[in-house]
């Protein structure tokens, strides 16, 4: 949580430790691998709770609640510092925010049609493709084939198949936008100080999603209990995992971080079973394992390059 902690660990008015200092101390006591795993499960729990909201709100309205909550929190704890930014810098930040919006819209439309574990496994092809593109090893063909086998196992070839082609399409779209998000994040990190880039992206994405989210959600968006759940989804899906990942990256090699993140589809499947009662059959578990294995192999190969 150190991204948002203040330099002075004590509140000068009360003499008590600041909340940021307490959270940072708590994070420092957890091994970095534990922080990454907590971040992974936080994201997937957020997605699970978001999916529960689909009974009351359409996916686009839930996306708006999630991103708006994240933007408000990020804007409060990490105010964007735009002074001295060029128009090109702002353009990159704008593109980053639009990409974030489209990624979330696509993903939520996917989990509205697919079990959470399957949607995340397919979406994970985006970062997997970025990793493969950055490498020139022949072994990468094996990982590509393994990932393709995983998708083939998930595809609804038979008439009785329970997986939707539309859901797969939205999940693949989310993967494409995730890949674009990864590629843009490097440029944003160079152009924007601290967490300003992420804050700008959250605000832009909230503005982009607002028309469709408000139009689809209507007056239901003002229900207090839905707003409260939306706030929780924003915390679990954006603020908490980002803070944990940032803290972990400062204390562990990036390739180890990548290997741990490869477990995300399996974590999503587990959350789907425990939170949403989405029971998967053996073929679907095999598909998820194929994609996780492909991601693990690609991460290790990139590290050894």
C-alpha positions in Angstrom: 0.0 0.0 0.0 3.0 2.3 0.0 2.0 3.9 -3.3 -0.5 6.0 -1.3 1.3 6.3 2.0 2.4 9.7 3.3 6.0 10.5 4.3 5.1 11.4 7.9 3.8 8.1 9.6 1.9 10.1 12.2 -1.1 12.4 12.1 0.1 15.6 13.5 -3.3 16.5 14.9 -4.0 13.3 16.9 -0.5 11.9 17.3 -1.8 8.5 16.0 -0.3 6.6 13.1 -1.7 7.5 9.7 -3.8 4.8 8.0 -1.4 4.7 5.1 1.5 4.0 7.4 -0.4 1.2 9.2 -1.3 -0.4 5.8 2.3 -0.1 4.6 3.6 -1.8 7.7 1.1 -4.6 7.3 2.1 -5.1 3.7 5.8 -5.1 4.6 5.1 -8.0 7.0 3.7 -10.2 4.1 6.1 -11.9 1.7 5.9 -10.4 -1.8 4.6 -13.6 -3.3 1.8 -13.5 -0.7 1.0 -9.9 -1.8 0.7 -11.0 -5.5 -1.6 -13.9 -4.5 -3.7 -11.6 -2.4 -3.9 -9.2 -5.4 -5.0 -12.0 -7.7 -7.8 -13.2 -5.4 -8.9 -9.6 -4.8 -9.4 -9.0 -8.5 -11.3 -12.3 -8.9 -13.4 -11.7 -5.8 -14.3 -8.3 -7.3 -15.3 -10.0 -10.6 -17.3 -12.5 -8.6 -19.3 -9.9 -6.7 -19.7 -7.9 -9.9 -21.3 -10.9 -11.6 -23.7 -11.2 -8.7 -24.9 -7.7 -9.5 -25.9 -8.8 -13.0 -29.2 -10.0 -11.5 -30.0 -6.4 -10.7 -28.0 -4.4 -13.3 -26.8 -5.1 -16.9 -23.0 -5.6 -17.3 -22.4 -2.1 -18.7 -24.0 -0.5 -15.6 -21.9 -2.7 -13.3 -18.8 -1.7 -15.2 -19.7 2.0 -14.7 -20.1 1.5 -10.9 -16.8 -0.4 -10.7 -14.8 2.2 -12.7 -16.5 5.2 -11.2 -15.8 3.9 -7.7 -12.2 3.2 -8.6 -11.8 6.6 -10.2 -13.2 8.4 -7.2 -10.9 6.5 -4.8 -7.8 6.9 -7.0 -8.5 10.6 -7.6 -8.8 11.2 -3.8 -5.7 9.3 -2.7 -3.5 10.0 -5.8 -4.6 13.3 -7.4 -3.4 13.5 -11.0 -0.5 15.9 -11.5 -0.9 17.2 -15.1 1.2 20.3 -14.8 3.8 20.4 -17.5 2.2 17.6 -19.5 2.4 18.0 -23.3 -0.6 17.3 -25.6 1.1 14.1 -26.7 1.4 13.0 -23.1 -2.2 13.7 -22.5 -3.1 11.9 -25.7 -1.3 8.8 -24.5 -3.2 9.0 -21.1 -6.5 9.4 -23.0 -5.8 6.3 -25.1 -4.8 4.4 -22.0 -8.1 5.3 -20.3 -10.2 4.4 -23.4 -8.4 1.0 -23.6 -9.1 0.4 -19.9 -12.8 1.2 -20.5 -13.1 -1.2 -23.5 -11.2 -3.9 -21.7 -13.6 -3.8 -18.7 -16.7 -3.6 -20.9 -15.6 -6.6 -22.9 -14.7 -8.6 -19.9 -17.9 -8.0 -18.0 -19.9 -8.9 -21.1 -17.8 -12.1 -21.2 -18.5 -13.1 -17.6 -22.2 -12.4 -18.2 -22.1 -15.3 -20.7 -19.3 -17.6 -19.4 -18.1 -19.0 -16.1 -15.6 -16.7 -14.5 -12.7 -19.2 -14.8 -13.2 -19.7 -18.5 -13.6 -16.0 -19.3 -10.3 -15.2 -17.5 -8.5 -18.1 -19.1 -9.5 -16.8 -22.6 -8.8 -13.2 -21.7 -5.3 -14.2 -20.5 -4.4 -14.9 -24.1 -3.8 -11.2 -24.5 -0.8 -10.9 -22.1 0.3 -14.3 -23.3 0.5 -12.9 -26.9 2.5 -9.9 -25.7 5.0 -12.2 -24.0 5.3 -14.4 -27.0 5.7 -11.4 -29.3 8.6 -10.2 -27.2 10.5 -13.5 -27.5 12.1 -15.2 -30.5 12.5 -18.7 -29.2 11.2 -21.8 -31.1 9.9 -23.1 -27.9 7.3 -20.4 -28.0 5.5 -22.4 -30.7 4.8 -25.0 -28.1 3.2 -22.5 -25.8 1.1 -21.1 -28.6 0.0 -24.6 -29.5 -0.8 -25.3 -25.8 -2.9 -22.1 -25.5 -4.7 -22.9 -28.7 -5.5 -26.3 -27.4 -7.0 -24.8 -24.3 -9.2 -22.5 -26.3 -10.3 -25.4 -28.6 -11.3 -27.4 -25.5 -13.4 -24.5 -24.3 -15.2 -23.9 -27.7 -18.8 -25.0 -27.9 -18.4 -27.4 -30.8 -21.4 -29.6 -29.9 -25.0 -28.6 -29.8 -25.2 -29.4 -26.1 -22.2 -27.3 -25.2 -22.8 -24.8 -22.4 -20.2 -22.3 -23.5 -21.3 -19.4 -25.6 -19.5 -18.2 -28.8 -20.5 -14.7 -28.0 -19.0 -15.0 -24.5 -15.7 -16.3 -26.1 -15.8 -13.4 -28.5 -16.1 -10.9 -25.7 -13.4 -12.6 -23.7 -11.0 -12.6 -26.7 -11.8 -8.9 -27.2 -11.0 -8.3 -23.5 -7.7 -10.1 -24.1 -6.9 -7.8 -27.1 -7.5 -4.7 -25.0 -5.5 -6.2 -22.1 -2.6 -6.6 -24.5 -3.0 -3.0 -25.7 -3.2 -1.9 -22.0 0.1 -3.7 -21.2 1.9 -2.1 -24.2 0.5 1.4 -23.4 1.4 1.1 -19.7 5.1 1.3 -20.4 4.6 4.6 -22.3 2.3 5.9 -19.6 4.9 5.0 -16.9 7.5 7.1 -18.8 5.3 10.1 -19.3 3.4 10.4 -16.1 4.9 10.6 -12.6 3.9 8.2 -9.8 0.3 7.0 -10.0 -0.9 9.9 -12.1 -1.2 7.8 -15.3 -3.4 5.3 -13.6 -5.6 8.0 -12.0 -6.0 9.7 -15.4 -6.9 6.4 -17.0 -9.5 5.6 -14.4 -11.1 9.1 -14.8 -11.1 8.9 -18.6 -12.5 5.3 -18.6 -15.3 6.4 -16.2 -16.3 9.2 -18.6 -16.2 6.8 -21.6 -18.3 4.2 -19.9 -20.7 6.7 -18.2 -23.2 7.2 -21.2 -23.8 3.5 -21.8 -23.7 2.6 -18.1 -26.1 5.3 -17.0 -28.4 4.6 -20.0 -28.6 0.9 -19.3 -28.7 1.1 -15.4 -31.1 4.0 -15.2 -32.5 4.8 -11.7 -31.4 1.5 -10.3 -27.9 2.9 -10.1 -29.0 5.2 -7.3 -30.1 2.3 -5.0 -27.9 2.6 -1.9 -27.1 -1.1 -1.6 -26.1 -1.4 -5.2 -23.9 1.7 -4.8 -22.3 0.1 -1.8 -21.6 -3.1 -3.6 -20.2 -1.2 -6.6 -17.8 0.6 -4.2 -16.7 -2.7 -2.9 -16.2 -4.0 -6.4 -14.1 -1.0 -7.3 -11.9 -1.5 -4.2 -11.4 -5.2 -4.8 -10.9 -5.0 -8.6 -8.8 -1.8 -8.9 -7.4 0.0 -5.8 -6.4 -2.9 -3.5 -4.8 -5.2 -6.2 -2.9 -2.3 -7.8 -1.5 -1.3 -4.4 -0.5 -4.8 -3.5 1.1 -5.4 -6.9 3.1 -2.2 -6.7 4.4 -3.1 -3.3 5.3 -6.7 -4.5 7.1 -5.4 -7.6 9.4 -3.4 -5.4 10.5 -6.5 -3.5 10.6 -9.2 -6.1 12.0 -9.9 -9.7 9.6 -9.1 -12.5 9.8 -12.6 -13.9 8.7 -14.1 -10.6 5.8 -11.7 -10.5 4.9 -12.8 -14.1 5.0 -16.5 -13.1 2.7 -15.9 -10.1 0.3 -13.8 -12.3 0.0 -16.8 -14.6 -2.0 -18.5 -11.9 -4.8 -16.0 -12.3 -7.1 -18.2 -14.5 -6.9 -21.0 -12.0 -7.7 -18.5 -9.2 -10.7 -17.2 -11.2 -12.0 -20.8 -11.7 -11.6 -21.4 -7.9 -13.5 -18.2 -7.1 -16.1 -19.1 -9.6 -16.7 -22.5 -7.8 -16.6 -21.1 -4.3 -18.4 -17.8 -4.7 -20.6 -18.3 -7.8 -21.1 -22.1 -7.6 -19.9 -22.4 -11.2 -18.9 -26.0 -11.4 -16.6 -26.9 -14.3 -16.3 -30.3 -15.9 -13.0 -32.1 -16.6 -12.6 -30.8 -20.1 -13.0 -27.2 -19.0 -10.4 -27.6 -16.2 -8.0 -29.2 -18.7 -8.4 -26.2 -20.9 -7.7 -23.8 -18.1 -4.6 -25.8 -17.1 -3.4 -25.7 -20.7 -3.6 -21.9 -20.8 -2.0 -21.5 -17.3 0.8 -23.9 -18.4 1.3 -21.9 -21.7 1.6 -18.7 -19.7 4.0 -20.2 -17.2 6.2 -21.5 -20.0 6.2 -18.2 -21.9 7.1 -16.3 -18.7 10.0 -18.6 -17.9 11.2 -18.5 -21.5 11.1 -14.7 -21.6 13.2 -14.6 -18.4 15.8 -16.9 -19.9 16.1 -15.1 -23.2 
